[in-house]
Amino acid sequence: MTTHVALVARAFGARGIFIEGEDNQLLKSIYNVLDQWGGKSYFNIEFVSNPKTLVKSWKERGGKVVHLTMYGINIINKLSDFDQINSPLLVIVGSEKVEGWYYYNSDYNIAVGNQPHSEVSALAIFLDRIYKGEELNISFSDAKLTIIPKERGKKVVKNE
């Protein structure tokens, strides 16, 4: 699941991902995507041992923390808030066992729906809404491969 969160983060405009713990196989998978599809200079990956310290330091440096949870306020009701933010966003996604600490130490607890759903879908919808669909036009200059859109079939070209 973490690989899918990283792939969505990259494809939908996030500048990087922090991952609790360390997983060299995960890192290898993500770097393989960055190598083939681009984004090596754009998308950063960092392992953290203590995510609470990351949240605290992010806020101390003036950033805002968004926790995506089905228990939060629906994104539709908070979109205008995000238009006003001029500081970096740290978006927290987690599995079903997110500690209560994150609910109380995030600037925003945001829901994309109030039914059980995947953190991958929550991240994709959140990024799509705050970027207003512009992230769907992302292309990376260092990509070795490019998809050529077609109504039917698949076409991928190697970049020179």
Order of alpha helices (4+ residues) and beta strands (2+ residues): alpha-beta-alpha-beta-alpha-beta-alpha-beta-alpha-beta-alpha-beta-beta
